[in-house]
């Protein structure tokens, strides 16, 4: 869909333009915003980065041409159609200077207006076709996403994606492994390698707590028993919270969407399984529980963690570990919200822990503090900029094996690179590149302590082609080699 902004100060004109576009181009153009002033148009377009803009010249606060000039200076390259009642040569000259695709005088005929839009659509489509293609991983992820979130055009979208991925028309199987934590990427890569060696074409992604795969046999036959046997061998000691689900054989995407819905492949709020998660996953999951308001899980997790940490044998050691947990949670929340919560100040917890006389009381004090923080998070209104940074963090997690560039983030979020950079620096105090490095290293730390995952798999899952380079980068950031960290030297 082509994304369109209408900038027109007259309400009736805006309504007429929108009605015309939605009537003539309902299947190809989506109106994402309407703007009544030049300044609003500039700010909105800078944020949303539209493909196409219908722009009036004379508007309050700032003219449409002034806004368009500023947008070009900020790197926006979307098509702009100028609609105006003024035929002055200077206006037309400026429109050309600011790369307007067409200059239409009101009242414009429906035929001319429609032709102008179609010409812009053709140019936009050509730009998209000649632009660097999305990588295989992104395409596979979109395929799985469409299966999980079918919209009104889902069949068309899936057929287009399957054509891009060069999928065969032969029957396929759909495999889903519900996961706990974020260690699904190495498992997914390992499974794809194994199934490829067995003669299967594999398309998959980790989305919303599951590792999903579509399997097609290059030999024409599919053996479900061999698939399940391979899974049994591969998922030993892995972070899997329930039995894998295998659906098929399937020949139609509609049947698969229906089966996914009926079988409830994903379990939205999986129960806490203490013996299946690594220590780091347990610790970091506390931050996610605070955000989601899962207060009923916090007490049990804290008890498990203090028991797991065998070095906690005295009151002093319990207080020390409570402060260590607080630091881990604080870092997790910073990565999620790009801001620090004052109630997580270690000095505040230290003051409260002075009243503790038993290890159990340390856990209770920490639990009370974390529950208060959770309520604060749930009640706090996050700014638009903070939400944007959260979206970037989510996008980074989803593409951990192939870290996206700023331009790819811009294309995904439909925001200009300059707007993203400004928001990112404003909210986090660091550049996108610095945040990306920190994020990859935090993920690497978690994966290194996941049973059965090798250093090479962690390197691949965090976007490093060369395991040796990953090891050097990890040691530079943490002071330990990946193997030393995995062996627990950071906890000695």
C-alpha positions, 0 to 999 in steps of 0.5 A: 500500500502507498501511504498518503498525507493530505495537507489542505487547510479547508476542511471540505477540500480535505474531505473531498480529496480523501473521499476521491482517493479512497473511492478511486484507489482503495486497494493501493493507497492508504490515507495515513494523515490529514493536516490543516496547517503547514507546520502540522504537515511538516511535523507529521510528514517528518515523523511518518515519512509518507510515499505520497503527499497532496499539498496545498500552497496557502496554509496557516503558520507555514506555506505548503512549499515552505514545509516541502522545502524543509522536508527535502532538507531533512531527507524526505523523498516522497512524491509531492503533488501540489494542488493550488488555486494560484497560477503564479510563476514563482510558485511553479518555479519553487514547486519544481525546485522542491521536487514536486512531481506535479503542479495542479491548478484548482479546480482540477478535473477528476481525470487529470487528478487521477492521472497525476496520482497514477503517474506518481504511483508508477514512480513510487513502485519503480523506486521500491523495485530498484531499491535494495531488496529486503533480505531473506530473513526479513521476508521470511519474518513477514511471511510468518507474521502474515500467517499469525496476523491475517488481515483482509488481504492476507491471501494476496500478501502471502502469495506475493511473499511466497513468490518472492521466496520462490516457494514451491506449490507442493504441500508443506508442513508448519512447525511451531515451538513455543519458547520461553525467554529470547533464545529462540534464534540460535535454535531456529538457525540450528533447525534450519541447518539440520532440515536443509541437510535432510532435503527440506526447504525451510522458511521461519522466524521467531515471533511473539514467543515462538519459533515457527518454520514452514517445511517443504521437501525438495524430494516431494515427500515429507516424513512427519516421524523424522521431523519430530525425531529431529526435533526431539534431538535438537531441543534437548536442554533448550528453552521450550515451554511446551510440546512442539506442534506440527501441522500438515500436510497443507496446500492452502494458506487459508487452511493453515491460518484456520488451523493455527487459530483452532489449535492455539499454537501460541500460549500467550501467558506461558507458565513459569518453568523454573528448570527450563530457563537459564539464570540470566533468562530468569533474572532478565525476565523479572524486568519483563514481568514488571512491564507486563504487570505479572505481579503474581509471578515475581515472588516465585521467581525471586525465591527460585533465584535466591535458591538457584544462587547457591552462594546466598547463604547469609544475610549479607550475601542475600542483600548483595544479590538483591542489589545485583538483581536490582542493577540487572532489572534497571538495565533491562528497563533502560533498554525497554524504556530508554529512561531510568526509574528513580525508585530503582536507585540502589541507595533507596533499596539499601536503606530499606534492607537495613530493616531485614533480619532474614533472607526471606525478609530481603526477598519480601522487601525486594518484591514490594519494591518491584511491585511498586515499580511495576504499578508506576510503569503501568500508570506512567504515560510514555511520550511519543519519542519513548514509544518510538525508541521502544519500537526500535528496540523491538525491531532490533530483537526481531532482527538480531541475526541481521542487525538493521541499518538506520535506513532499514529502521526508517523504512520499517517504522515509516519515519525519516532517519533524521527524525529517528536520530533526533528522537533517539539521542533525545531519549537515550542520550546515545546514538543508534549505533551505540545503542545497537552495540549495547543491545547485541552484547546484552543479548549475547550475555543471555544466550551464552548462559543458555544450555546447549548454545555454542559461541558460534551460534551466539555470534550468528544470532547477534549478527556477527559473521565471524565468531573470532571477531565476535569474541574480540568484540565481546571481550572488549565490551565485557572484559571476559571472553565468551567462553569465560562468561559462559563458564560463569566467571562473571559470577565468581 
